[in-house]
Amino acid sequence: MKPPRTAEKDPLWREEVSIFAADERYVNRRQFAKFLVLTSFGMFVGNVWILVRSWLTGRPVYPVRAVAMVDEIPVGGVKLFRYPGPDDPCILVRYSAADFAAYSQKCTHLSCAVYYSRENGRLECPCHEGFFSVRDGQVIQGPPQRPLPRIVLERRGGQLVAMGVDLQTERRA
Amino acid sequence: MDQHLPEQSPPQRRGLTAIDGALALIAILLIVQMWLLTATLESFLAGHREGVLPAAIISGVLLLACFGLYLFVRGVDREVRPFTAPKR
């Protein structure tokens, strides 16, 4: 057992900066271990941050709002709107005469704006070529791991009304 | 000058091996923790909140394990390595 280090005999620098080449291996490894533990602490802080966010963020309440008129969108056409908030861009697609679908326009990979490719019949992200089905927003190919959040639409007369957002996180067969 | 570059004694060599082993374990735990953080974030962004608390607890346990291994490394270092210079 070593006696505790005393300032007059063993200054701190001697522990951290050894004058012996053989001791450098120990110092380097100890400092590297310290760095790894600090990184581990950073990972833990990240997990705690997610936990706090999940506690602070309540269940969202979505407004009911008319987002488009049925007649204003031709077959194969799109309309961009924002829902539920002004910072949430969405895309409404009329992919057949009777069918409409609306999704968040943010790609679930890195939030690039997706667009409707009429010739391919799918939503495409130009950044990393992530493709989504226009019918249900599921990932067809590319790096995204999650489907596009779907805007729940209801047809009221000649209006298309947004009722809420379905994150579509449940696995589908 | 050669007297300042001593050969490592057997206890020092063993200490170095132990520290290398501990470093490898810390690295493995850190990789698991990184994976856990990305998986938790992905899950949270997908709307699943049920796994957030267990993930934070597990991450804390991994942090404690890493810190314990660091204390082990420091203990071996203090045990094996002489802090004082040899007298001429």
Chai-1 contact restraints between the chains, C-beta under 6 A:
chainA,res_idxA,chainB,res_idxB,connection_type,confidence,min_distance_angstrom,max_distance_angstrom,comment,restraint_id
A,D10,B,F83,contact,1.0,0.0,6.0,A-B,restraint_1
A,R14,B,F83,contact,1.0,0.0,6.0,A-B,restraint_2
A,E15,B,F83,contact,1.0,0.0,6.0,A-B,restraint_3
A,A21,B,L5,contact,1.0,0.0,6.0,A-B,restraint_4
A,A22,B,P6,contact,1.0,0.0,6.0,A-B,restraint_5
A,A22,B,Q8,contact,1.0,0.0,6.0,A-B,restraint_6
A,D23,B,R81,contact,1.0,0.0,6.0,A-B,restraint_7
A,R25,B,L16,contact,1.0,0.0,6.0,A-B,restraint_8
A,Y26,B,D77,contact,1.0,0.0,6.0,A-B,restraint_9
A,Y26,B,R81,contact,1.0,0.0,6.0,A-B,restraint_10
A,R29,B,I19,contact,1.0,0.0,6.0,A-B,restraint_11
A,R30,B,V73,contact,1.0,0.0,6.0,A-B,restraint_12
A,R30,B,D77,contact,1.0,0.0,6.0,A-B,restraint_13
A,A33,B,L23,contact,1.0,0.0,6.0,A-B,restraint_14
A,A33,B,Y70,contact,1.0,0.0,6.0,A-B,restraint_15
A,A33,B,V73,contact,1.0,0.0,6.0,A-B,restraint_16
A,L36,B,I26,contact,1.0,0.0,6.0,A-B,restraint_17
A,L36,B,L30,contact,1.0,0.0,6.0,A-B,restraint_18
A,V37,B,C66,contact,1.0,0.0,6.0,A-B,restraint_19
A,V37,B,F67,contact,1.0,0.0,6.0,A-B,restraint_20
A,V37,B,Y70,contact,1.0,0.0,6.0,A-B,restraint_21
A,S40,B,L30,contact,1.0,0.0,6.0,A-B,restraint_22
A,S40,B,Q33,contact,1.0,0.0,6.0,A-B,restraint_23
A,S40,B,L63,contact,1.0,0.0,6.0,A-B,restraint_24
A,S40,B,C66,contact,1.0,0.0,6.0,A-B,restraint_25
A,F41,B,L63,contact,1.0,0.0,6.0,A-B,restraint_26
A,M43,B,Q33,contact,1.0,0.0,6.0,A-B,restraint_27
A,M43,B,L37,contact,1.0,0.0,6.0,A-B,restraint_28
A,F44,B,S59,contact,1.0,0.0,6.0,A-B,restraint_29
A,F44,B,G60,contact,1.0,0.0,6.0,A-B,restraint_30
A,F44,B,L63,contact,1.0,0.0,6.0,A-B,restraint_31
A,G46,B,L37,contact,1.0,0.0,6.0,A-B,restraint_32
A,N47,B,L37,contact,1.0,0.0,6.0,A-B,restraint_33
A,N47,B,T40,contact,1.0,0.0,6.0,A-B,restraint_34
A,N47,B,A55,contact,1.0,0.0,6.0,A-B,restraint_35
A,N47,B,A56,contact,1.0,0.0,6.0,A-B,restraint_36
A,N47,B,S59,contact,1.0,0.0,6.0,A-B,restraint_37
A,V48,B,A56,contact,1.0,0.0,6.0,A-B,restraint_38
A,I50,B,T40,contact,1.0,0.0,6.0,A-B,restraint_39
A,I50,B,F44,contact,1.0,0.0,6.0,A-B,restraint_40
A,I50,B,V52,contact,1.0,0.0,6.0,A-B,restraint_41
A,L51,B,V52,contact,1.0,0.0,6.0,A-B,restraint_42
A,L51,B,A56,contact,1.0,0.0,6.0,A-B,restraint_43
A,S54,B,R49,contact,1.0,0.0,6.0,A-B,restraint_44
A,S54,B,V52,contact,1.0,0.0,6.0,A-B,restraint_45
A,R146,B,A46,contact,1.0,0.0,6.0,A-B,restraint_46
A,L167,B,G47,contact,1.0,0.0,6.0,A-B,restraint_47
A,T169,B,A46,contact,1.0,0.0,6.0,A-B,restraint_48
A,T169,B,G47,contact,1.0,0.0,6.0,A-B,restraint_49
